[in-house]
């Protein structure tokens, strides 16, 4: 990796943005509808407001082709416009077409997913690309979208430093990692929020998803780690705690050192001890960074404005709390179902068909949490999804760092690219995660071809 080159590039783009901003008649901000995207977009909104520039902000859930979203911002060829892609970006091929067609528009890429221009083209001069993966940085472990957008905003205006706490929510939502495992720029942003006394880090039991609850409920609601012995049942959790002579009604944060040691010993094969980050001025679900991020993602896809407003709230409404409880409860149920569903297993891949088993809007999260919880053979790549109403297969693709180490540091985005080149369909992502759509007629062929594709990854 080359951090110094990334820092120089980010600083250069920030300065160019400042030089260019007065010429823009319009600024369009497009951001993703998950926690990382919402926090990214909110930070850029605050920057543009600080600079007193009018803008139009659009939250995108990526359920439609990019051509539809780009057509909605209504670019005009002779209009001086800026388009900011925050925590998402169209393909290099499509962006190249738009950059050439609308040469008076400037396009700013503040996205952390892998990006590549079409071969043998010169990147257009009206595209300012701050993507950290171009410099060998890992787009999840080292710098997620909200960390990138925060650092860009600070480079433009130093007073934006005070919004570090917003970026920490997005980091929690995208990394799906314990705070003590944060690295590089993600860690830098956390440290800045700590220095500003906006957040606190505590050590103890980590039952992410239910960190704000009493212990038996937290164990039942824990999605990271998922506890197979509990299977989402508060009754089973209560029985385990009583057998260990631990009060089930005790709040997670109130557990004694002895409670922590006993519980850790009982779940010796699962990491339930670590650091967790809290927001001192917030209560309940919003008090904890992981839970706060999950709430934003739950609300964001259907109610992006509600999610956006939630970032500034000290506590949530009863309706939002119910949506959170319903979704997390369903996710734990889905993980239990994942363990039990018959799977198609090849030498290098696992296929899990969730058609009529799990709601379509929960396929991706089920795949993500199955992966981070290692509840399948982590030496294989996971394809999880099912048949959609349009008659095509929608698949979430997940792999672990262990998988990438075994395959020349190639992961989900590389496999997806190879699949779409060889079989058709479309998709994208980054090393550990991605998504794709494939005609149903090719799904079984994918089963037959996947081992050949993965074994040849080193040739990409």
Secondary structure as GFF3:
##gff-version 3
##sequence-region A 1 460
A	DSSP	alpha_helix	3	20	.	.	.	ID=ss1
A	DSSP	three_ten_helix	21	23	.	.	.	ID=ss2
A	DSSP	beta_strand	26	32	.	.	.	ID=ss3
A	DSSP	alpha_helix	35	50	.	.	.	ID=ss4
A	DSSP	beta_strand	56	60	.	.	.	ID=ss5
A	DSSP	alpha_helix	66	72	.	.	.	ID=ss6
A	DSSP	beta_strand	81	86	.	.	.	ID=ss7
A	DSSP	alpha_helix	92	101	.	.	.	ID=ss8
A	DSSP	beta_strand	105	110	.	.	.	ID=ss9
A	DSSP	beta_strand	127	129	.	.	.	ID=ss10
A	DSSP	three_ten_helix	132	135	.	.	.	ID=ss11
A	DSSP	alpha_helix	145	156	.	.	.	ID=ss12
A	DSSP	three_ten_helix	158	163	.	.	.	ID=ss13
A	DSSP	alpha_helix	164	175	.	.	.	ID=ss14
A	DSSP	three_ten_helix	179	181	.	.	.	ID=ss15
A	DSSP	alpha_helix	184	195	.	.	.	ID=ss16
A	DSSP	beta_strand	200	205	.	.	.	ID=ss17
A	DSSP	alpha_helix	215	221	.	.	.	ID=ss18
A	DSSP	alpha_helix	234	243	.	.	.	ID=ss19
A	DSSP	three_ten_helix	252	254	.	.	.	ID=ss20
A	DSSP	alpha_helix	257	266	.	.	.	ID=ss21
A	DSSP	beta_strand	273	278	.	.	.	ID=ss22
A	DSSP	three_ten_helix	284	287	.	.	.	ID=ss23
A	DSSP	alpha_helix	289	300	.	.	.	ID=ss24
A	DSSP	alpha_helix	304	310	.	.	.	ID=ss25
A	DSSP	alpha_helix	318	340	.	.	.	ID=ss26
A	DSSP	beta_strand	344	345	.	.	.	ID=ss27
A	DSSP	beta_strand	349	353	.	.	.	ID=ss28
A	DSSP	three_ten_helix	360	362	.	.	.	ID=ss29
A	DSSP	alpha_helix	363	372	.	.	.	ID=ss30
A	DSSP	beta_strand	381	387	.	.	.	ID=ss31
A	DSSP	beta_strand	392	398	.	.	.	ID=ss32
A	DSSP	alpha_helix	401	406	.	.	.	ID=ss33
A	DSSP	alpha_helix	412	422	.	.	.	ID=ss34
A	DSSP	beta_strand	426	429	.	.	.	ID=ss35
A	DSSP	beta_strand	433	439	.	.	.	ID=ss36
A	DSSP	three_ten_helix	440	442	.	.	.	ID=ss37
A	DSSP	alpha_helix	443	455	.	.	.	ID=ss38
A	DSSP	three_ten_helix	457	459	.	.	.	ID=ss39
###
